[in-house]
Amino acid sequence: MKMLLTVEFPLEPFNTLVRTGKVGDVIARILEAIKPQAAYFTEQDGKRGGIFIVDVQESSDIPALAEPFFLNLQADCRFRILMSPEDLQMAGLEELGKQWA
């Protein structure tokens, strides 16, 4: 299933990695390991951040996606399940609406 992985990077150790010229290598290694379908870097709540679309087959896949960020960047990671428009159409909202009306 597709999940949205949002990552918030604290100032350290990210600043040190930038100053030493190593941040690009660390990010490249993480992206190679997690193989996101899409990856974007942005600001989140005044901090550096990243947004990644990842495929999760089993809940046990989650540590392999989060640990590289935890261990290398001391980052905070959050996962959210994603639905495509087709997924939403198959969700049975009309039936649920009738059941819970």
C-alpha angles and dihedrals in degrees: 000000000000117000134185110230113196117190128193116199118209117221091256133082088012094066092051091049090051092049093049093045094241102110094088092054092047093049091046092052091049093048091048089052099046096036097206120201087223133008129193132172120211147142117282120187091337094310135096112273147173135211119203134179107215135176116235117190096176134009087247087069091070099081091054088056098044105035096069088058093043096047100039103033107016086235131168113238129198127185127204128180114241130210126198119219087261091053090051091051089054093049094090096233093162092055092045090050091053092045094051101033 
